[in-house]
Amino acid sequence: MIYVTRREVFSAAHRLFNPELSEAENDLIFDKCNNINGHGHNYVLEVVVAGEINPKTGYVIDLKKLKKIIKDFVISKVDHKHLNFDTDFLKGKIPTAENISVGIWYQLVDKIDEGKLYSVKVFETENNYAEYKGE
């Protein structure tokens, strides 16, 4: 088994807020990330595909093909968007790195037909990231 990773970057805004909680509870839990107008990040996305090397191509998956899948089904929906309002796969979810990584997984899992989607990692900052490996 070999693992191939494609890295992409995108910029997006979000607000961490749970409408079921009071303002005070939201402030306590989410602090400055609860800014009513949101705040932004330059996210780094890593998509890992696992599989066997195809002897005909030498690839698990052609990285040009993986790049296009990621751009078409993820980056086009999140880059320079407000994740609370503009991103269909995050509607009704608090757009934490955890929920973003799960959402991206489900945007990609059935689109990859060479190898198998192994993980989605979303870096919100240089030091903080979430990784989802499916159910």
N, C-alpha and C positions, 0 to 999 in steps of 0.2 A: 504494500500500500504506500502510495506517495501522496503528498499534500501540496497543492498549488494555491498560491495566494495572489489575489488581485487587490490592490490598494487604490482607493479613490478618496477624494476630499470634497466636502461641500460645506457651504455656509448657510446657517439657518437660525431663526429666532424661535423661542418658545417661552412659555410661562408655566412654571410648576405650580399647580393649583388644583385643589379638589373641591368642586362646587358643593359637595355634600358636607363640607366642614365650614366652620365659621372663619371669618377673616383672621381672628386671633389664632385659631388652630393652624390655619394655612401659614401665617407668619411664623409661628413656632416651628412648624415642620420644614417649610421650604425657605424661610429667611429671605435673603435678597433675590432668590430665584423666583419669588412670588411677585415680583414687580408687575404691576397691573398692565404695563405696556410690553412686557416681555424683556428678554435679553438674548444675546446671540452667542454662537460658538462657531468656530471653524472645526468641524468634525472631521475625523479620519475614519474611514470605513475599510475594514479588511474582510474580504469574502474568501473562504477557504473551500476548495473542492478536493475531495479525496477520490482516489481510484488507482487503476493500474495503467501503466504506460501503454498506449496503443503502438504496436510495433510498426505499423504503417506510417504514422505521423511523428512518433516520439513524444507525443503529448498525452496528458490526462484529458485536458480540454484546451482548445486553442484559446490563448489569452485574449486575442482580438475579439473572439466570439463572446467570451465572458465579459469583457469590457462593455461591449454593446448591450448585452443583457442587463448589466448593472445600470448603465446609463439610461436605457429605455424604461426600466421598471422601477428604478429607485431614484437615481440622481435627478431625473427630470421632475420628480414629484417632491423633492426636498430641497434642492439647491436654491438659495435665495428665497425661501418660503418661510412663513410663520407656521410652525408645525401644529399648533393648536387649531388653526383655521384652514390652512391650505392643503393639508396632506390627508387624502382620503383614508389611507390605511391606519391613521392614528386618531381618527374621529372617535370621541368619547373616551380616549385614554389620556392619562397624564404623560406627556412626552419626555419621560426620563430616558436616560441611556438604555436602561433595561427594556422599556417598552419599545423604544426605537429599534433595538437589535432584534427583538421578537417580530415586530412588524416587517422589517426588511427581510427576515428569514422567509416569511410567508409570501412576500413579493417575488422571491427568487426560487423557492424550493421546487416548484413544478416547471420552471423554465430551463433548468439545467439538465441536459440529456446526455452529456458526456461526463463520466464520473458521477459523484454524488455530492450535493451540498453538505459540507462537514460543519462549518461554523460561520457565524456572522459576528464580527467584533466592531463595536462602535466606541471610538475614543471621543469623549466630550471635551477633555482637556489632555494635556500631555501626561498627566498623572492618573486620570480616571477613565475607566472604560468598562463596558459590559460586553459579555460574550454569550451568545446563544448557540446551542448545538442541537436544537430540535427536541422533540418530546421523546 
